[in-house]
Amino acid sequence: MMRRKKTFPIFFAIIIFITITYGAVVMSKSISLRSQKLAEISENQKTIDSLKREIEDLEEEIDDSDSLEFLEKVAREQGMVKPREIIYVDKDKSAEDARETDDVLESN
């Protein structure tokens, strides 16, 4: 009978140790997964904020597209000029642009 009393506490201690170890491993994995999910949420929130800003900019551009200033800007980008407007050409800049174009063509 003495022997049974000694083996029971050792067996009980082993079961408690295994349970605590298992709990620690599960908790560690849970904490790690939670940390990953929080980082992912943070990254997604940054993306959402960036896209919201882009949407606001595009909506503003749409609103401005009806204005005369916007139409003039687009026309200038396409190389259009007003009637009787005097055009000034910077020869140095034109020469630089031509050299850059030649360099690009030669590299291809």
C-alpha positions as CSV (number, residue, x, y, z in Angstrom):
1,M,0.0,0.0,0.0
2,M,2.8,2.4,0.6
3,R,4.0,1.9,-2.9
4,R,0.7,3.0,-4.4
5,K,0.7,6.3,-2.5
6,K,4.2,7.1,-3.8
7,T,3.4,6.4,-7.5
8,F,0.2,8.4,-7.4
9,P,1.8,11.8,-6.6
10,I,4.5,11.2,-9.2
11,F,1.9,10.3,-11.9
12,F,-0.2,13.3,-10.8
13,A,2.9,15.6,-11.1
14,I,3.6,14.3,-14.6
15,I,0.1,14.9,-15.7
16,I,0.1,18.5,-14.3
17,F,3.5,19.1,-16.0
18,I,2.2,17.9,-19.4
19,T,-1.0,20.0,-19.0
20,I,1.0,23.1,-18.1
21,T,3.4,22.6,-21.0
22,Y,0.6,22.0,-23.5
23,G,-1.2,25.2,-22.3
24,A,2.0,27.2,-22.6
25,V,2.6,26.0,-26.2
26,V,-1.0,26.7,-27.2
27,M,-0.9,30.1,-25.6
28,S,2.4,31.0,-27.3
29,K,1.0,30.0,-30.7
30,S,-2.1,32.0,-30.0
31,I,-0.1,35.1,-29.0
32,S,2.1,34.7,-32.1
33,L,-1.0,34.4,-34.4
34,R,-2.6,37.4,-32.8
35,S,0.5,39.5,-33.3
36,Q,0.6,38.5,-37.0
37,K,-3.1,39.4,-37.4
38,L,-2.6,42.8,-35.7
39,A,0.3,43.6,-38.1
40,E,-1.8,42.6,-41.1
41,I,-4.7,44.7,-39.8
42,S,-2.3,47.7,-39.4
43,E,-0.9,47.2,-43.0
44,N,-4.4,46.9,-44.4
45,Q,-5.5,50.1,-42.6
46,K,-2.5,52.0,-44.1
47,T,-3.6,50.7,-47.6
48,I,-7.2,51.8,-46.9
49,D,-6.1,55.3,-45.8
50,S,-3.9,55.6,-48.9
51,L,-6.8,54.5,-51.2
52,K,-9.2,56.9,-49.5
53,R,-6.7,59.8,-50.1
54,E,-6.4,58.7,-53.8
55,I,-10.2,58.6,-54.1
56,E,-10.5,62.1,-52.6
57,D,-7.9,63.3,-55.1
58,L,-9.7,61.7,-58.0
59,E,-13.0,63.1,-56.9
60,E,-11.5,66.5,-56.7
61,E,-10.0,66.1,-60.1
62,I,-13.4,65.1,-61.5
63,D,-15.0,68.1,-59.9
64,D,-12.3,70.3,-61.4
65,S,-12.6,68.8,-64.8
66,D,-15.6,71.0,-65.6
67,S,-13.5,74.2,-65.0
68,L,-11.9,76.3,-67.7
69,E,-8.5,76.0,-65.9
70,F,-8.6,72.3,-66.1
71,L,-9.4,72.3,-69.8
72,E,-6.5,74.8,-70.4
73,K,-4.2,72.6,-68.5
74,V,-5.1,69.5,-70.5
75,A,-4.8,71.5,-73.8
76,R,-1.3,72.7,-72.8
77,E,-0.2,69.2,-72.0
78,Q,-1.3,68.2,-75.5
79,G,0.7,71.0,-77.0
80,M,-2.1,73.3,-77.9
81,V,-1.8,77.1,-77.7
82,K,-4.3,80.0,-77.7
83,P,-4.9,82.1,-80.8
84,R,-2.3,84.9,-81.3
85,E,-0.2,83.5,-78.4
86,I,3.5,84.0,-78.6
87,I,5.5,80.8,-78.0
88,Y,9.0,81.0,-76.5
89,V,11.3,78.0,-76.9
90,D,14.3,77.5,-74.7
91,K,17.0,76.3,-77.1
92,D,19.2,75.0,-74.3
93,K,16.3,72.9,-72.9
94,S,15.4,71.7,-76.4
95,A,19.0,70.6,-77.0
96,E,19.1,68.7,-73.7
97,D,15.9,67.0,-74.6
98,A,17.2,66.0,-78.0
99,R,20.4,64.6,-76.4
100,E,18.4,62.6,-73.9
101,T,16.2,61.2,-76.7
102,D,19.3,60.3,-78.7
103,D,20.8,58.5,-75.7
104,V,17.6,56.6,-75.1
105,L,17.4,55.5,-78.7
106,E,21.0,54.5,-78.8
107,S,20.7,52.3,-75.7
108,N,17.7,50.4,-77.1
